[in-house]
Amino acid sequence: ENFRQVEGVFKSLTKQEFLTFMTLYQLEDDLKRTITYSELSNYLHLSEGCIRTYLSQMIKKGLPIAKLRFNNKLILLGINSHFRELGFKTRLFNLLNNIDPNQTRLNEA
């Protein structure tokens, strides 16, 4: 997959959607496991409803987010492994910084 195609999709995101995606990406890397809505909302200081809305909008836009249902009720979130293998993480962080140069840390919403 070409980064230019990916870049176009990411440029279509709102700042908050992009920040939510990158936070999910980083948390999954840091914790070495999938993430819950609750963990993401606590980290970003947003309601779970906001997180659900952002993720659902991103999935509609074609972002590589995996939602796994565990024990038929707990939903675990992650980044699609095929997308991870492309190695775009640093380039995406750079793109986020170009969109908002004042964003210095992921949890500064």
Contact map, one row per residue, 1 for C-alpha under 8 A:
1110110000000000000000000000000000000000000000000000000000000000000000000000000000000100000000000000000000000
1111110000000000000000000000000000000000000000000000000000000000000000000000000000000000000000000000000000000
1111111000000000000000000000000000000000000000000000000000000000000000000000000000000001000000000000000000000
0111111100000000000000000000000000000000000000000000000000000000000000000000000000000000000000000000000000000
1111111110000000000000000000000000000000000000000000000000000000000000000000000000000000000000000000000000000
1111111111000000000000000000000000000000000000000000000000000000000000000000000000000000000000000000000000000
0011111111100000000000000000000000000000000000000000000000000000000000000000000000000000000100100000000000000
0001111111110000000000000000000000000000000000000000000000000000000000000000000000000000000000000000000000000
0000111111111000000000000000000000000000000000000000000000001110000000000000000000000000000000000000000000000
0000011111111000010000000000000000000000000000000000000000000000000000000000000000000000000000000000000000000
0000001111111100000000000000000000000000000000000000000000000000000000000000000000000000000000000000000000000
0000000111111100000000000000000000000000000000000000000000000000000000000000000000000000000000000000000000000
0000000011111111110000000000000000000000000000000000000001000000000000000000000000000000000000000000000000000
0000000000111111110000000000000000000000000000000000000000000000000000000000000000000000000000000000000000000
0000000000001111111000000000000000000000000000000000000000000000000000000000000000000000000000010011000000000
0000000000001111111100000000000000000000000000000000010000000000000000000000000000000000000000000000000000001
0000000000001111111110000000000000000000000000000000011001000000000000000000000000000000000000000000000000000
0000000001001111111111000000000000000000000000000000000000000000000000000000000000000000000000010000000000000
0000000000000011111111100000000000000000000000000000000000000000000000000000000000000000000000010000000001001
0000000000000001111111110000000000000001000100000010011000000000000000000000000000000000000000000000000000000
0000000000000000111111111000000000000000000000000000001000000000000000000000000000000000000000000000000000000
0000000000000000011111111100000000000000000000000000000000000000000000000000000000000000000110000000000001000
0000000000000000001111111110000000000001000000000000000000000000000000000000000000000000000000000000000001100
0000000000000000000111111111000000100001000000000000000000000000000000000000111000000000000000000000000000000
0000000000000000000011111111100000000000000000000000000000000000000000000000011000000000000000000000000000000
0000000000000000000001111111110000000000000000000000000000000000000000000000000000000000000000000000000000000
0000000000000000000000111111111100100000000000000000000000000000000000000000000000000000000000000000000000000
0000000000000000000000011111111111100000000000000000000000000000000000000000011000000000000000000000000000000
0000000000000000000000001111111110000000000000000000000000000000000000000000000000000000000000000000000000000
0000000000000000000000000111111100000000000000000000000000000000000000000000000000000000000000000000000000000
0000000000000000000000000011111111000000000000000000000000000000000000000000000000000000000000000000000000000
0000000000000000000000000011111111000000000000000000000000000000000000000000000000000000000000000000000000000
0000000000000000000000000001101111100000000000000000000000000000000000000000000000000000000000000000000000000
0000000000000000000000000001001111110000000000000000000000000000000000000001110000000000000000000000000000000
0000000000000000000000010011000011111011000000000000000000000000000000000001110000000000000000000000000000000
0000000000000000000000000000000001111111000000000000000000000000000000000111100000000000000000000000000000000
0000000000000000000000000000000000111111100000010011000000000000000000000011100000000000000000000000000000000
0000000000000000000000000000000000011111110000010000000000000000000000000000000000000000000000000000000000000
0000000000000000000000000000000000111111111000000000000000000000000000000000000000000000000000000000000000000
0000000000000000000100110000000000111111111100010010000000000000000000000000000000000000000000000000000000000
0000000000000000000000000000000000001111111111110110000000000000000000000000000000000000000000000000000000000
0000000000000000000000000000000000000111111111100000000000000000000000000000000000000000000000000000000000000
0000000000000000000000000000000000000011111111000000000000000000000000000000000000000000000000000000000000100
0000000000000000000100000000000000000001111111000000000000000000000000000000000000000000000000000000000000111
0000000000000000000000000000000000000000111111100000000000000000000000000000000000000000000000000000000000000
0000000000000000000000000000000000000000111111110110000000000000000000000000000000000000000000000000000000000
0000000000000000000000000000000000000000110011111110000000000000000000000000000000000000000000000000000000000
0000000000000000000000000000000000001101100001111111000000000000000000000000000000000000000000000000000000000
0000000000000000000000000000000000000000000000111111100000000000000000000000000000000000000000000000000000000
0000000000000000000000000000000000000000100001111111110000000000000000000000000000000000000000000000000000000
0000000000000000000100000000000000001001100001111111111000000000000000000000000000000000000000000000000000000
0000000000000000000000000000000000001000000000011111111100000000000000000000000000000000000000000000000000000
0000000000000000000000000000000000000000000000001111111110000000000000000000000000000000000000000000000000000
0000000000000001100100000000000000000000000000000111111111000000000000000000000000000000000000000000000000000
0000000000000000100110000000000000000000000000000011111111100000100000000000000000000000000000000000000000000
0000000000000000000000000000000000000000000000000001111111110000000000000000000000000000000000000000000000000
0000000000000000000000000000000000000000000000000000111111111000000000000000000000000000000000000000000000000
0000000000001000100000000000000000000000000000000000011111111110100000000000000000000000000000000000000000000
0000000000000000000000000000000000000000000000000000001111111111100000000000000000000000000000000000000000000
0000000000000000000000000000000000000000000000000000000111111110000000000000000000000000000000000000000000000
0000000010000000000000000000000000000000000000000000000011111110000000000000000000000000000000000000000000000
0000000010000000000000000000000000000000000000000000000001111111000000000000000000000000000000000000000000000
0000000010000000000000000000000000000000000000000000000001111111100000000000000000000000000000000000000000000
0000000000000000000000000000000000000000000000000000000000100111110000000000001100100000000000000000000000000
0000000000000000000000000000000000000000000000000000001001100011111000000000111100000000000000000000000000000
0000000000000000000000000000000000000000000000000000000000000001111100000000111100000000000000000000000000000
0000000000000000000000000000000000000000000000000000000000000000111110000011110000000000000000000000000000000
0000000000000000000000000000000000000000000000000000000000000000011111000011100000000000000000000000000000000
0000000000000000000000000000000000000000000000000000000000000000001111111111000000000000000000000000000000000
0000000000000000000000000000000000000000000000000000000000000000000111111111000000000000000000000000000000000
0000000000000000000000000000000000000000000000000000000000000000000011111100000000000000000000000000000000000
0000000000000000000000000000000000000000000000000000000000000000000011111100000000000000000000000000000000000
0000000000000000000000000000000000000000000000000000000000000000000011111110000000000000000000000000000000000
0000000000000000000000000000000000010000000000000000000000000000000011111111000000000000000000000000000000000
0000000000000000000000000000000000011000000000000000000000000000001111001111100000000000000000000000000000000
0000000000000000000000000000000001111000000000000000000000000000001111000111110000000000000000000000000000000
0000000000000000000000010000000001111000000000000000000000000000111100000011111000000000000000000000000000000
0000000000000000000000011001000001100000000000000000000000000000111000000001111100000000000000000000000000000
0000000000000000000000011001000000000000000000000000000000000001110000000000111110110000000000000000000000000
0000000000000000000000000000000000000000000000000000000000000001110000000000011111110000000000000000000000000
0000000000000000000000000000000000000000000000000000000000000000000000000000001111111000000000000000000000000
0000000000000000000000000000000000000000000000000000000000000000000000000000000111111100000000000000000000000
0000000000000000000000000000000000000000000000000000000000000001000000000000001111111111000000000000000000000
0000000000000000000000000000000000000000000000000000000000000000000000000000001111111111100000000000000000000
0000000000000000000000000000000000000000000000000000000000000000000000000000000011111110000000000000000000000
1000000000000000000000000000000000000000000000000000000000000000000000000000000001111111000000000000000000000
0000000000000000000000000000000000000000000000000000000000000000000000000000000000111111110000000000000000000
0010000000000000000000000000000000000000000000000000000000000000000000000000000000110111111100000000000000000
0000000000000000000000000000000000000000000000000000000000000000000000000000000000010011111110000000000000000
0000000000000000000000000000000000000000000000000000000000000000000000000000000000000011111111000000000000000
0000000000000000000000000000000000000000000000000000000000000000000000000000000000000001111111100000000000000
0000001000000000000001000000000000000000000000000000000000000000000000000000000000000001111111110000000000000
0000000000000000000001000000000000000000000000000000000000000000000000000000000000000000111111111000000000000
0000000000000000000000000000000000000000000000000000000000000000000000000000000000000000011111111100000000000
0000001000000000000000000000000000000000000000000000000000000000000000000000000000000000001111111110000000000
0000000000000010011000000000000000000000000000000000000000000000000000000000000000000000000111111111100000000
0000000000000000000000000000000000000000000000000000000000000000000000000000000000000000000011111111111100000
0000000000000000000000000000000000000000000000000000000000000000000000000000000000000000000001111111100000000
0000000000000010000000000000000000000000000000000000000000000000000000000000000000000000000000111111100000000
0000000000000010000000000000000000000000000000000000000000000000000000000000000000000000000000011111111000000
0000000000000000000000000000000000000000000000000000000000000000000000000000000000000000000000011111111100000
0000000000000000000000000000000000000000000000000000000000000000000000000000000000000000000000001001111100000
0000000000000000000000000000000000000000000000000000000000000000000000000000000000000000000000001001111111010
0000000000000000000000000000000000000000000000000000000000000000000000000000000000000000000000001000111111010
0000000000000000000000000000000000000000000000000000000000000000000000000000000000000000000000000000001111110
0000000000000000001001100000000000000000000000000000000000000000000000000000000000000000000000000000001111111
0000000000000000000000100000000000000000001100000000000000000000000000000000000000000000000000000000000011111
0000000000000000000000000000000000000000000100000000000000000000000000000000000000000000000000000000001111111
0000000000000001001000000000000000000000000100000000000000000000000000000000000000000000000000000000000001111
